[in-house]
Amino acid sequence: MPEPEQETIHIRGEGGTVFELALPLHETIAERLASGRIRRVNPDDSPYTGPADDVPAPPAGAPKPAASKQDWIAWAIACGADAEDAAAATKQDLIDLYAADAPK
């Protein structure tokens, strides 16, 4: 008897590679997705616009200025910044560049 197909989603990792991952996501992957450090995409790397299912959504709004630099990095990535560039920037640079942006 064939095994049932496992539900999967596609995620663009920090390095830009698209991975197909089985659901449910491991808690560390789900946390990175929820924080915006990685993004859900379609298999062809186009932005995912389907139903949210049980996958965490990207951050809904910019962090407060007092939030951690990691929160600001995640926000910048959700807004389209390169992960390495965001990590190399200062927290103040991230605030200056992305406080008024929205996720892409």
C-alpha positions in Angstrom: 0.0 0.0 0.0 1.5 3.4 -1.0 2.3 5.9 1.8 0.2 9.0 1.8 1.8 12.1 0.4 3.2 14.4 3.0 2.2 18.0 2.7 5.1 20.4 1.9 5.8 24.1 1.5 8.6 26.0 -0.2 10.9 28.3 1.8 13.6 30.7 0.5 16.4 30.3 3.0 18.8 33.0 4.2 21.2 32.2 1.3 18.4 32.6 -1.3 18.0 28.9 -2.1 14.4 27.5 -2.3 13.8 24.4 -0.2 10.8 22.1 -0.1 10.0 21.3 3.5 7.6 18.9 5.0 4.9 20.0 7.3 4.8 20.4 10.2 7.9 22.5 10.2 10.5 22.0 12.9 10.1 24.6 15.6 13.4 26.3 14.8 12.4 26.7 11.1 8.9 27.9 12.1 10.5 30.5 14.4 12.8 31.7 11.6 9.8 31.9 9.3 7.7 33.8 11.9 10.5 36.3 12.5 10.9 37.0 8.8 14.5 35.6 8.5 13.2 33.2 5.9 10.2 33.5 3.6 7.5 31.2 2.2 7.6 31.2 -1.6 6.1 29.3 -4.5 8.2 26.5 -6.0 9.4 28.9 -8.7 10.6 31.4 -6.0 7.7 33.8 -6.7 6.0 35.4 -3.6 3.6 33.0 -1.9 0.1 34.4 -1.8 -2.0 31.4 -1.0 -3.7 30.5 2.3 -1.6 30.8 5.5 -2.5 27.3 6.7 -0.6 26.6 10.0 2.6 28.3 8.8 3.6 31.4 10.8 3.1 34.7 9.0 5.9 37.2 8.6 6.0 40.1 11.1 2.9 42.4 10.8 4.7 45.6 11.6 8.0 47.2 12.3 9.5 46.4 15.7 9.6 49.2 18.3 13.0 51.1 18.3 13.8 49.4 21.6 13.5 45.9 20.1 16.6 43.7 19.6 18.8 44.0 16.6 17.8 40.5 15.7 14.1 41.7 15.5 15.2 44.5 13.2 17.2 42.1 11.0 14.2 39.9 10.7 12.0 42.9 9.8 14.5 44.2 7.2 14.6 40.7 5.6 10.8 40.6 5.6 10.9 44.0 3.8 13.3 42.6 1.1 16.7 43.2 2.5 19.5 40.7 1.8 20.1 38.7 5.0 23.9 39.2 5.0 23.5 43.0 4.4 20.9 43.3 7.2 23.1 41.4 9.6 26.1 43.6 8.8 24.1 46.8 9.3 23.9 48.6 12.6 20.6 48.5 14.5 20.2 52.3 13.9 20.8 51.8 10.2 18.1 49.2 10.1 15.7 51.5 11.9 16.5 54.3 9.6 16.1 52.2 6.5 13.1 50.0 7.3 11.0 51.5 10.0 8.5 52.8 7.5 8.6 49.8 5.1 6.2 46.9 4.8 7.0 43.2 4.1 7.3 42.3 0.4 
